[in-house]
Amino acid sequence: AIAALVKYLDINYPDFEGWLQLADMYMEEFMYAQAAFCMEEVLMLQPQNHIFHLRYAEILYTQDNVQLALKQFCRVVELCKDHVRGLYGIKLCTSRLLKSSPSKDAAATSQEDLKAIDLLATERLLAVYSAGSAPSAKEASTKWIEHL
């Protein structure tokens, strides 16, 4: 099925749904590099869809490409301000990057910036969960989020 879909997409490149289907097929086979490539093609065709950025970020995180995953999770939140999965993705990435030794790569995000991004994501999550919640739910969610 994968080979047939690849052949189809060679002819019908702009079919983003075909690329999504191929990404799903690759993920079922644990072929994450190929799935990431498919999602890159989807993003070229549909750059304003935050759900596609989210899927790409989650694949990158699975591949242990945390720095690029962080950028994609930030893009999700840029496109959809209070996207909870995007905010949690930011929290996961920043906590992993802060625990790892500082990178000597010039393109890597500084420790200070990571802390600031983590704090902003925490504040947004608390704001999302405190809006319209009962007082006991607010306290429980605040404690849980702060311990991430």
DSSP file (Angstrom, degrees, kcal/mol; ACC not computed):
  #  RESIDUE AA STRUCTURE BP1 BP2  ACC     N-H-->O    O-->H-N    N-H-->O    O-->H-N    TCO  KAPPA ALPHA  PHI   PSI    X-CA   Y-CA   Z-CA
    1    1 A A     >        0   0    0      0, 0.0     4,-2.2     0, 0.0     5,-0.2   0.000 360.0 360.0 360.0 -37.8    0.0    0.0    0.0
    2    2 A I  H  >  +     0   0    0      1,-0.2     4,-2.6     2,-0.2     5,-0.2   0.936 360.0  49.9 -63.2 -45.8    2.9    2.4    0.8
    3    3 A A  H  > S+     0   0    0      1,-0.2     4,-2.2     2,-0.2    -1,-0.2   0.895 110.9  49.5 -61.1 -40.5    4.5    1.8   -2.6
    4    4 A A  H  > S+     0   0    0      2,-0.2     4,-2.2     1,-0.2    -1,-0.2   0.901 112.0  47.8 -66.0 -40.2    1.2    2.5   -4.4
    5    5 A L  H  X S+     0   0    0     -4,-2.2     4,-2.6     2,-0.2    -2,-0.2   0.883 110.3  52.0 -69.5 -37.4    0.6    5.7   -2.5
    6    6 A V  H  X S+     0   0    0     -4,-2.6     4,-1.6     2,-0.2    -2,-0.2   0.925 110.5  48.7 -61.7 -43.8    4.2    6.9   -3.1
    7    7 A K  H  X S+     0   0    0     -4,-2.2     4,-0.9     1,-0.2    -2,-0.2   0.907 111.4  50.1 -62.3 -41.8    3.6    6.2   -6.9
    8    8 A Y  H >X S+     0   0    0     -4,-2.2     4,-2.7     1,-0.2     3,-0.8   0.914 109.9  50.1 -61.6 -44.0    0.3    8.1   -6.7
    9    9 A L  H 3< S+     0   0    0     -4,-2.6    -1,-0.2     1,-0.3    -2,-0.2   0.745  99.9  64.6 -72.0 -22.6    2.0   11.1   -4.9
   10   10 A D  H 3< S+     0   0    0     -4,-1.6     3,-0.3    -5,-0.2    -1,-0.3   0.843 115.4  31.6 -62.8 -31.8    4.7   11.2   -7.5
   11   11 A I  H << S+     0   0    0     -4,-0.9     2,-0.4    -3,-0.8    -2,-0.2   0.830 128.2  38.7 -92.1 -38.7    2.0   12.1  -10.0
   12   12 A N    ><  +     0   0    0     -4,-2.7     3,-1.7     1,-0.2    -1,-0.2  -0.521  67.0 160.9-115.0  62.0   -0.3   14.0   -7.7
   13   13 A Y  T 3   +     0   0    0     -2,-0.4    -1,-0.2    -3,-0.3     6,-0.1   0.851  67.1  60.9 -52.7 -43.4    2.1   16.0   -5.5
   14   14 A P  T 3  S+     0   0    0      0, 0.0     2,-1.5     0, 0.0    -1,-0.3   0.416  72.0 109.0 -74.1   6.9   -0.5   18.6   -4.3
   15   15 A D    X>  +     0   0    0     -3,-1.7     4,-1.6     1,-0.2     3,-0.6  -0.630  43.3 178.2 -82.7  89.0   -2.7   16.0   -2.6
   16   16 A F  H 3> S+     0   0    0     -2,-1.5     4,-2.3     1,-0.2    -1,-0.2   0.816  77.7  59.1 -64.9 -29.4   -2.0   16.9    1.0
   17   17 A E  H 3> S+     0   0    0      2,-0.2     4,-2.3     1,-0.2    -1,-0.2   0.861 103.4  52.7 -67.1 -33.4   -4.5   14.2    2.2
   18   18 A G  H <> S+     0   0    0     -3,-0.6     4,-2.4     2,-0.2    -1,-0.2   0.906 108.6  49.7 -64.3 -41.5   -2.4   11.6    0.4
   19   19 A W  H  X S+     0   0    0     -4,-1.6     4,-2.4     2,-0.2    -2,-0.2   0.888 110.2  50.9 -64.2 -38.8    0.7   12.9    2.2
   20   20 A L  H  X S+     0   0    0     -4,-2.3     4,-2.3     2,-0.2    -2,-0.2   0.916 110.3  49.0 -63.3 -42.8   -1.2   12.6    5.5
   21   21 A Q  H  X S+     0   0    0     -4,-2.3     4,-2.3     1,-0.2    -2,-0.2   0.909 111.1  49.7 -63.0 -41.9   -2.3    9.1    4.7
   22   22 A L  H  X S+     0   0    0     -4,-2.4     4,-2.6     2,-0.2    -1,-0.2   0.895 108.6  52.8 -65.0 -39.7    1.3    8.2    3.8
   23   23 A A  H  X S+     0   0    0     -4,-2.4     4,-2.4     2,-0.2    -1,-0.2   0.918 109.4  49.6 -60.6 -43.1    2.6    9.7    7.1
   24   24 A D  H  X S+     0   0    0     -4,-2.3     4,-2.1     2,-0.2    -2,-0.2   0.910 110.4  50.2 -61.5 -42.3    0.1    7.6    9.0
   25   25 A M  H  X S+     0   0    0     -4,-2.3     4,-1.0     1,-0.2    -2,-0.2   0.919 111.3  48.1 -63.5 -43.3    1.2    4.4    7.1
   26   26 A Y  H  <>S+     0   0    0     -4,-2.6     5,-3.0     1,-0.2     3,-0.4   0.893 110.1  52.4 -64.4 -38.9    4.9    5.2    7.9
   27   27 A M  H ><5S+     0   0    0     -4,-2.4     3,-1.4     1,-0.2    -1,-0.2   0.872 104.1  56.2 -66.5 -35.3    4.1    5.8   11.5
   28   28 A E  H 3<5S+     0   0    0     -4,-2.1    -1,-0.2     1,-0.3    -2,-0.2   0.797 110.6  45.8 -63.1 -26.9    2.3    2.4   11.8
   29   29 A E  T 3<5S-     0   0    0     -4,-1.0    -1,-0.3    -3,-0.4    -2,-0.2   0.308 117.1-116.4 -96.1   6.6    5.5    0.9   10.5
   30   30 A F  T < 5 +     0   0    0     -3,-1.4     2,-1.0     1,-0.2    -3,-0.2   0.803  69.4 141.7  60.5  32.3    7.6    3.0   13.0
   31   31 A M     >< +     0   0    0     -5,-3.0     4,-2.0     1,-0.2    -1,-0.2  -0.672  17.2 164.6-100.5  74.8    9.3    4.7   10.1
   32   32 A Y  H  >  +     0   0    0     -2,-1.0     4,-2.7     1,-0.2     5,-0.2   0.818  66.7  57.4 -70.4 -33.1    9.4    8.1   11.7
   33   33 A A  H  > S+     0   0    0      2,-0.2     4,-1.9     1,-0.2    -1,-0.2   0.919 111.2  44.2 -63.4 -41.5   12.0    9.8    9.4
   34   34 A Q  H  > S+     0   0    0      2,-0.2     4,-2.2     1,-0.2    -2,-0.2   0.887 112.7  51.8 -69.5 -38.3    9.7    9.0    6.4
   35   35 A A  H  X S+     0   0    0     -4,-2.0     4,-2.2     2,-0.2    -2,-0.2   0.896 108.5  51.7 -63.8 -39.6    6.6   10.2    8.3
   36   36 A A  H  X S+     0   0    0     -4,-2.7     4,-2.1     2,-0.2    -1,-0.2   0.907 108.0  51.9 -63.3 -41.2    8.4   13.4    9.2
   37   37 A F  H  X S+     0   0    0     -4,-1.9     4,-1.9     1,-0.2    -2,-0.2   0.925 108.9  50.5 -60.3 -44.1    9.2   14.0    5.5
   38   38 A C  H  X S+     0   0    0     -4,-2.2     4,-2.1     1,-0.2    -1,-0.2   0.902 109.7  50.2 -60.8 -41.2    5.6   13.4    4.6
   39   39 A M  H  X S+     0   0    0     -4,-2.2     4,-2.4     1,-0.2    -1,-0.2   0.840 106.1  56.0 -68.6 -31.4    4.5   16.0    7.2
   40   40 A E  H  X S+     0   0    0     -4,-2.1     4,-1.6     2,-0.2    -1,-0.2   0.901 107.8  49.1 -63.5 -39.4    7.0   18.5    5.8
   41   41 A E  H  X S+     0   0    0     -4,-1.9     4,-1.4     2,-0.2    -2,-0.2   0.902 110.0  51.2 -65.3 -40.4    5.4   18.0    2.4
   42   42 A V  H  X S+     0   0    0     -4,-2.1     4,-2.8     1,-0.2     3,-0.3   0.914 108.6  51.8 -61.6 -42.9    2.0   18.6    4.1
   43   43 A L  H  < S+     0   0    0     -4,-2.4    -1,-0.2     1,-0.2    -2,-0.2   0.813 105.1  55.6 -67.0 -29.3    3.3   21.8    5.7
   44   44 A M  H  < S+     0   0    0     -4,-1.6    -1,-0.2     1,-0.2    -2,-0.2   0.870 116.8  37.1 -66.5 -34.5    4.5   23.1    2.4
   45   45 A L  H  < S+     0   0    0     -4,-1.4    -2,-0.2    -3,-0.3    -1,-0.2   0.784 132.6  25.1 -87.5 -29.9    1.0   22.6    1.0
   46   46 A Q    ><  +     0   0    0     -4,-2.8     3,-1.3    -5,-0.1    -1,-0.2  -0.564  67.9 160.3-133.9  68.0   -1.0   23.7    4.2
   47   47 A P  T 3  S+     0   0    0      0, 0.0    -1,-0.1     0, 0.0    -4,-0.1   0.664  70.8  56.4 -71.4 -15.8    1.3   26.0    6.2
   48   48 A Q  T 3  S+     0   0    0      4,-0.0     2,-0.8     5,-0.0    -5,-0.1   0.381  77.5 104.4 -98.0   5.5   -1.5   27.6    8.3
   49   49 A N    X>  -     0   0    0     -3,-1.3     4,-1.4     1,-0.2     3,-0.5  -0.776  52.2-164.9 -91.8 110.7   -3.0   24.5    9.7
   50   50 A H  H 3> S+     0   0    0     -2,-0.8     4,-2.2     1,-0.2    -1,-0.2   0.792  85.4  62.1 -67.0 -27.9   -1.9   24.2   13.4
   51   51 A I  H 3> S+     0   0    0      1,-0.2     4,-2.3     2,-0.2    -1,-0.2   0.880 103.0  49.8 -65.8 -37.1   -2.9   20.5   13.6
   52   52 A F  H <> S+     0   0    0     -3,-0.5     4,-2.1     2,-0.2    -1,-0.2   0.879 110.0  50.3 -69.6 -37.3   -0.4   19.6   10.9
   53   53 A H  H  X S+     0   0    0     -4,-1.4     4,-2.6     2,-0.2    -2,-0.2   0.891 109.7  52.7 -64.6 -38.2    2.3   21.5   12.8
   54   54 A L  H  X S+     0   0    0     -4,-2.2     4,-2.4     2,-0.2    -2,-0.2   0.932 108.9  48.0 -63.0 -46.2    1.3   19.6   15.9
   55   55 A R  H  X S+     0   0    0     -4,-2.3     4,-2.0     1,-0.2    -1,-0.2   0.909 112.8  49.0 -61.1 -41.8    1.6   16.2   14.2
   56   56 A Y  H  X S+     0   0    0     -4,-2.1     4,-2.6     1,-0.2    -1,-0.2   0.921 110.6  50.6 -63.7 -44.0    5.0   17.2   12.8
   57   57 A A  H  X S+     0   0    0     -4,-2.6     4,-2.5     1,-0.2    -2,-0.2   0.898 109.6  50.6 -61.1 -41.2    6.2   18.4   16.2
   58   58 A E  H  X S+     0   0    0     -4,-2.4     4,-2.0     2,-0.2    -1,-0.2   0.874 110.3  49.3 -67.2 -36.5    5.1   15.1   17.9
   59   59 A I  H  X S+     0   0    0     -4,-2.0     4,-1.9     2,-0.2    -2,-0.2   0.928 111.3  49.7 -65.9 -44.2    6.9   13.1   15.3
   60   60 A L  H  <>S+     0   0    0     -4,-2.6     5,-2.8     1,-0.2     4,-0.2   0.903 110.3  50.3 -60.6 -41.5   10.1   15.2   15.8
   61   61 A Y  H ><5S+     0   0    0     -4,-2.5     3,-1.4     1,-0.2    -1,-0.2   0.899 108.7  52.2 -63.5 -40.1    9.8   14.7   19.5
   62   62 A T  H 3<5S+     0   0    0     -4,-2.0    -1,-0.2     1,-0.3    -2,-0.2   0.859 107.2  52.7 -63.0 -35.4    9.5   11.0   19.0
   63   63 A Q  T 3<5S-     0   0    0     -4,-1.9    -1,-0.3    -5,-0.1    -2,-0.2   0.462 119.0-114.6 -77.9  -1.2   12.6   11.0   16.9
   64   64 A D  T < 5S+     0   0    0     -3,-1.4     2,-1.1    -4,-0.2     3,-0.2   0.733  75.4 135.7  70.5  25.2   14.4   12.8   19.8
   65   65 A N     >< +     0   0    0     -5,-2.8     4,-2.2     1,-0.2    -1,-0.2  -0.609  22.1 160.9 -96.6  69.9   14.8   16.0   17.7
   66   66 A V  H  >  +     0   0    0     -2,-1.1     4,-2.5     1,-0.2    -1,-0.2   0.844  62.7  56.7 -68.1 -37.7   13.7   18.1   20.7
   67   67 A Q  H  > S+     0   0    0     -3,-0.2     4,-1.4     1,-0.2    -1,-0.2   0.938 113.8  39.2 -61.7 -47.3   15.1   21.4   19.5
   68   68 A L  H  > S+     0   0    0      1,-0.2     4,-2.0     2,-0.2    -1,-0.2   0.861 112.9  56.9 -71.5 -34.4   13.2   21.4   16.3
   69   69 A A  H  X S+     0   0    0     -4,-2.2     4,-2.8     1,-0.2     5,-0.2   0.905 103.8  54.3 -60.8 -40.9   10.1   19.9   18.0
   70   70 A L  H  X S+     0   0    0     -4,-2.5     4,-2.3     1,-0.2    -1,-0.2   0.918 107.0  50.5 -58.7 -44.1   10.2   22.9   20.4
   71   71 A K  H  X S+     0   0    0     -4,-1.4     4,-1.7     1,-0.2    -1,-0.2   0.894 112.0  47.2 -62.5 -39.4   10.1   25.3   17.4
   72   72 A Q  H  X S+     0   0    0     -4,-2.0     4,-2.0     2,-0.2    -2,-0.2   0.890 110.0  51.5 -71.7 -38.3    7.2   23.4   15.9
   73   73 A F  H  X S+     0   0    0     -4,-2.8     4,-1.9     1,-0.2    -2,-0.2   0.889 109.4  51.9 -63.7 -36.8    5.2   23.4   19.2
   74   74 A C  H  X S+     0   0    0     -4,-2.3     4,-2.1    -5,-0.2    -1,-0.2   0.881 106.9  53.1 -64.3 -37.1    5.8   27.1   19.4
   75   75 A R  H  X S+     0   0    0     -4,-1.7     4,-2.2     2,-0.2    -2,-0.2   0.889 105.6  54.3 -64.2 -38.8    4.4   27.5   15.9
   76   76 A V  H  X S+     0   0    0     -4,-2.0     4,-2.2     1,-0.2    -2,-0.2   0.938 111.3  44.4 -58.6 -47.0    1.3   25.6   17.0
   77   77 A V  H  < S+     0   0    0     -4,-1.9    -1,-0.2     1,-0.2    -2,-0.2   0.825 109.9  56.2 -70.5 -30.6    0.8   28.1   19.8
   78   78 A E  H  < S+     0   0    0     -4,-2.1     3,-0.3     1,-0.2    -1,-0.2   0.901 114.4  39.3 -64.3 -39.5    1.5   31.0   17.5
   79   79 A L  H  < S+     0   0    0     -4,-2.2     2,-0.4     1,-0.3    -2,-0.2   0.796 131.8  25.9 -80.4 -29.2   -1.3   29.8   15.2
   80   80 A C  S >< S-     0   0    0     -4,-2.2     3,-1.8    -5,-0.2    -1,-0.3  -0.820  78.3-154.7-139.6  94.2   -3.7   28.8   18.0
   81   81 A K  T 3  S+     0   0    0     -2,-0.4    -1,-0.1    -3,-0.3    -2,-0.1   0.757  86.9  30.4 -45.3 -50.7   -3.0   30.8   21.1
   82   82 A D  T 3  S+     0   0    0     -4,-0.0     2,-0.8    45,-0.0    -1,-0.3  -0.139  74.5 151.6-108.3  38.6   -4.3   28.5   23.8
   83   83 A H    <>  -     0   0    0     -3,-1.8     4,-2.4     1,-0.2     5,-0.2  -0.596  31.6-159.1 -73.2 109.5   -3.7   25.1   22.2
   84   84 A V  H  > S+     0   0    0     -2,-0.8     4,-2.9     1,-0.2     5,-0.2   0.896  87.9  49.3 -63.2 -44.8   -3.2   22.9   25.3
   85   85 A R  H  > S+     0   0    0      1,-0.2     4,-2.1     2,-0.2    -1,-0.2   0.881 112.0  50.6 -63.6 -35.8   -1.3   20.1   23.5
   86   86 A G  H  > S+     0   0    0      2,-0.2     4,-2.0     1,-0.2    -2,-0.2   0.913 111.4  47.7 -65.1 -42.7    1.0   22.6   21.9
   87   87 A L  H  X S+     0   0    0     -4,-2.4     4,-2.2     2,-0.2    -2,-0.2   0.907 112.3  48.6 -65.6 -42.1    1.6   24.2   25.3
   88   88 A Y  H  X S+     0   0    0     -4,-2.9     4,-2.7     2,-0.2    -1,-0.2   0.878 108.6  55.0 -65.6 -35.3    2.3   20.8   26.9
   89   89 A G  H  X S+     0   0    0     -4,-2.1     4,-2.6    -5,-0.2    -2,-0.2   0.907 107.3  49.9 -61.5 -41.4    4.6   20.0   24.0
   90   90 A I  H  X S+     0   0    0     -4,-2.0     4,-3.0     2,-0.2     5,-0.3   0.929 110.5  50.1 -61.0 -45.2    6.6   23.2   24.8
   91   91 A K  H  X S+     0   0    0     -4,-2.2     4,-2.3     1,-0.2    -2,-0.2   0.921 111.5  48.2 -60.1 -44.7    6.7   22.2   28.5
   92   92 A L  H  X S+     0   0    0     -4,-2.7     4,-2.0     2,-0.2    -2,-0.2   0.935 114.7  45.1 -61.4 -46.4    8.0   18.7   27.6
   93   93 A C  H  X S+     0   0    0     -4,-2.6     4,-2.7     1,-0.2     5,-0.2   0.931 113.9  47.6 -65.2 -46.6   10.7   20.1   25.2
   94   94 A T  H  X S+     0   0    0     -4,-3.0     4,-2.5     1,-0.2    -1,-0.2   0.900 111.3  51.1 -65.1 -38.6   11.9   22.8   27.5
   95   95 A S  H  X S+     0   0    0     -4,-2.3     4,-1.6    -5,-0.3    -1,-0.2   0.908 112.9  45.9 -65.9 -39.1   12.2   20.5   30.5
   96   96 A R  H  X S+     0   0    0     -4,-2.0     4,-1.5    -5,-0.2    -2,-0.2   0.913 114.8  46.9 -67.6 -41.7   14.2   18.0   28.4
   97   97 A L  H  < S+     0   0    0     -4,-2.7    -2,-0.2     1,-0.2    -1,-0.2   0.859 111.6  51.0 -69.5 -34.3   16.5   20.7   27.0
   98   98 A L  H  < S+     0   0    0     -4,-2.5    -1,-0.2    -5,-0.2    -2,-0.2   0.834 110.6  49.5 -70.5 -31.5   17.0   22.2   30.4
   99   99 A K  H  < S+     0   0    0     -4,-1.6    -2,-0.2    -5,-0.2    -1,-0.2   0.774 100.5  78.5 -77.3 -26.7   17.9   18.9   31.9
  100  100 A S  S  < S-     0   0    0     -4,-1.5     3,-0.1     1,-0.1    -3,-0.0  -0.367 100.0 -87.5 -78.4 162.4   20.4   18.1   29.1
  101  101 A S        -     0   0    0      1,-0.1    -1,-0.1    -2,-0.1    -2,-0.1  -0.413  58.6 -87.2 -67.6 145.5   23.9   19.7   29.1
  102  102 A P        -     0   0    0      0, 0.0     2,-0.2     0, 0.0    -1,-0.1  -0.256  47.3-119.0 -56.6 136.1   24.0   23.1   27.4
  103  103 A S        -     0   0    0      6,-0.3     5,-0.0     1,-0.1    -6,-0.0  -0.504   9.2-151.2 -78.7 143.3   24.5   22.7   23.6
  104  104 A K        +     0   0    0     -2,-0.2     2,-0.3     3,-0.0    -1,-0.1   0.451  64.2 115.6 -88.9  -2.3   27.5   24.3   22.0
  105  105 A D    >   -     0   0    0      1,-0.1     3,-1.2     4,-0.1    -2,-0.1  -0.519  65.5-143.0 -70.0 129.5   25.5   24.7   18.8
  106  106 A A  T 3  S+     0   0    0     -2,-0.3    -1,-0.1     1,-0.3    -3,-0.0   0.782 100.2  55.3 -65.2 -26.6   25.1   28.4   18.0
  107  107 A A  T 3  S+     0   0    0      2,-0.1    -1,-0.3     3,-0.0     3,-0.1   0.596  85.9 106.9 -82.8 -10.5   21.6   27.7   16.7
  108  108 A A  S <  S-     0   0    0     -3,-1.2     2,-0.3     1,-0.1   -41,-0.0  -0.345  80.6-105.0 -70.1 149.8   20.5   26.1   20.0
  109  109 A T        -     0   0    0      1,-0.1    -6,-0.3     2,-0.1    -1,-0.1  -0.555  39.6-113.8 -74.5 135.5   18.2   28.0   22.3
  110  110 A S     >  -     0   0    0     -2,-0.3     4,-2.5     1,-0.1     5,-0.2  -0.238  20.6-114.4 -68.2 158.9   20.0   29.5   25.4
  111  111 A Q  H  > S+     0   0    0      1,-0.2     4,-2.3     2,-0.2     5,-0.2   0.874 117.5  52.9 -60.9 -38.6   19.2   28.2   28.9
  112  112 A E  H  > S+     0   0    0      2,-0.2     4,-2.1     1,-0.2    -1,-0.2   0.913 110.1  47.2 -64.8 -42.4   17.7   31.6   29.8
  113  113 A D  H  > S+     0   0    0      2,-0.2     4,-2.8     1,-0.2    -2,-0.2   0.895 110.2  53.2 -66.0 -39.2   15.4   31.6   26.8
  114  114 A L  H  X S+     0   0    0     -4,-2.5     4,-2.6     1,-0.2    -2,-0.2   0.914 109.3  48.9 -61.3 -42.3   14.4   28.0   27.6
  115  115 A K  H  X S+     0   0    0     -4,-2.3     4,-2.3     2,-0.2    -1,-0.2   0.903 112.2  48.5 -63.8 -40.5   13.5   29.0   31.1
  116  116 A A  H  X S+     0   0    0     -4,-2.1     4,-2.4     2,-0.2    -2,-0.2   0.909 112.2  48.1 -66.5 -41.8   11.5   32.0   29.8
  117  117 A I  H  X S+     0   0    0     -4,-2.8     4,-2.5     2,-0.2    -2,-0.2   0.913 111.9  50.4 -63.8 -42.6    9.6   29.9   27.3
  118  118 A D  H  X S+     0   0    0     -4,-2.6     4,-2.3    -5,-0.2    -2,-0.2   0.909 110.6  49.4 -61.9 -42.5    8.8   27.3   29.9
  119  119 A L  H  X S+     0   0    0     -4,-2.3     4,-2.6     2,-0.2    -2,-0.2   0.912 110.9  49.4 -64.0 -43.2    7.5   30.0   32.3
  120  120 A L  H  X S+     0   0    0     -4,-2.4     4,-2.4     2,-0.2    -2,-0.2   0.913 111.3  49.2 -62.5 -42.9    5.3   31.5   29.5
  121  121 A A  H  X S+     0   0    0     -4,-2.5     4,-2.6     2,-0.2    -1,-0.2   0.905 111.2  50.3 -63.6 -40.3    3.9   28.1   28.7
  122  122 A T  H  X S+     0   0    0     -4,-2.3     4,-2.6     2,-0.2    -2,-0.2   0.927 110.6  49.1 -62.0 -45.1    3.2   27.4   32.3
  123  123 A E  H  X S+     0   0    0     -4,-2.6     4,-2.2     1,-0.2    -2,-0.2   0.907 112.2  48.1 -61.8 -42.1    1.4   30.8   32.7
  124  124 A R  H  X S+     0   0    0     -4,-2.4     4,-2.6     2,-0.2    -2,-0.2   0.917 111.8  49.6 -66.0 -42.5   -0.7   30.1   29.6
  125  125 A L  H  X S+     0   0    0     -4,-2.6     4,-2.8     1,-0.2     5,-0.2   0.926 111.4  48.8 -62.2 -43.7   -1.6   26.6   30.8
  126  126 A L  H  X S+     0   0    0     -4,-2.6     4,-2.0     1,-0.2    -1,-0.2   0.898 111.6  49.9 -62.4 -39.1   -2.6   28.0   34.2
  127  127 A A  H  X S+     0   0    0     -4,-2.2     4,-1.2    -5,-0.2    -2,-0.2   0.903 111.9  48.1 -65.7 -40.7   -4.7   30.6   32.5
  128  128 A V  H  < S+     0   0    0     -4,-2.6     3,-0.2     1,-0.2    -2,-0.2   0.933 116.5  42.2 -65.0 -45.9   -6.4   28.1   30.3
  129  129 A Y  H  < S+     0   0    0     -4,-2.8    -1,-0.2     1,-0.2    -2,-0.2   0.760 112.5  53.0 -76.5 -23.4   -7.2   25.7   33.2
  130  130 A S  H >< S+     0   0    0     -4,-2.0     3,-1.1    -5,-0.2     2,-0.7   0.716  83.9  99.9 -83.6 -19.1   -8.2   28.4   35.6
  131  131 A A  T 3< S-     0   0    0     -4,-1.2     3,-0.1     1,-0.3    -4,-0.0  -0.549 106.8 -11.9 -70.7 112.6  -10.8   30.0   33.2
  132  132 A G  T 3  S+     0   0    0     -2,-0.7    -1,-0.3     1,-0.2     2,-0.2   0.586 103.5 132.2  78.1  10.3  -14.2   28.7   34.3
  133  133 A S    <   -     0   0    0     -3,-1.1    -1,-0.2     1,-0.1    -3,-0.0  -0.590  62.7-104.8 -94.1 157.5  -12.9   26.0   36.6
  134  134 A A     >  -     0   0    0     -2,-0.2     4,-2.3     1,-0.1     3,-0.3  -0.443  37.7-108.7 -70.8 153.3  -14.0   25.3   40.1
  135  135 A P  H  > S+     0   0    0      0, 0.0     4,-2.1     0, 0.0     5,-0.2   0.868 119.1  50.2 -55.2 -40.4  -11.6   26.5   42.9
  136  136 A S  H  > S+     0   0    0      1,-0.2     4,-2.2     2,-0.2     5,-0.2   0.873 110.4  50.0 -67.9 -35.3  -10.5   22.9   43.8
  137  137 A A  H  > S+     0   0    0     -3,-0.3     4,-2.7     2,-0.2     5,-0.2   0.882 108.5  53.4 -67.8 -38.0   -9.8   22.1   40.1
  138  138 A K  H  X S+     0   0    0     -4,-2.3     4,-2.4     2,-0.2    -2,-0.2   0.932 110.5  46.5 -60.5 -46.2   -7.8   25.3   39.8
  139  139 A E  H  X S+     0   0    0     -4,-2.1     4,-2.3     2,-0.2     5,-0.2   0.924 113.9  47.6 -64.1 -44.4   -5.6   24.3   42.8
  140  140 A A  H  X S+     0   0    0     -4,-2.2     4,-2.2     1,-0.2    -2,-0.2   0.921 114.4  45.6 -64.2 -44.3   -5.1   20.8   41.6
  141  141 A S  H  X S+     0   0    0     -4,-2.7     4,-2.7     2,-0.2     5,-0.2   0.881 111.1  53.9 -68.2 -36.3   -4.2   21.8   38.0
  142  142 A T  H  X S+     0   0    0     -4,-2.4     4,-2.2    -5,-0.2    -2,-0.2   0.936 110.7  45.6 -62.4 -46.6   -1.9   24.5   39.3
  143  143 A K  H  X S+     0   0    0     -4,-2.3     4,-1.0     1,-0.2    -2,-0.2   0.915 115.2  47.7 -62.2 -43.0    0.1   22.0   41.4
  144  144 A W  H  < S+     0   0    0     -4,-2.2     3,-0.5    -5,-0.2     4,-0.2   0.925 113.1  46.4 -66.6 -45.0    0.2   19.5   38.6
  145  145 A I  H >< S+     0   0    0     -4,-2.7     3,-1.5     1,-0.2    -1,-0.2   0.895 109.2  54.5 -65.5 -40.5    1.4   21.9   35.9
  146  146 A E  H 3< S+     0   0    0     -4,-2.2    -1,-0.2     1,-0.3    -2,-0.2   0.735 105.2  55.0 -67.7 -21.0    4.0   23.5   38.1
  147  147 A H  T 3<        0   0    0     -4,-1.0    -1,-0.3    -3,-0.5    -2,-0.2   0.419 360.0 360.0 -92.2   1.8    5.5   20.0   38.8
  148  148 A L    <         0   0    0     -3,-1.5    -1,-0.2    -4,-0.2    -2,-0.1   0.494 360.0 360.0 -68.6 360.0    6.0   19.3   35.1
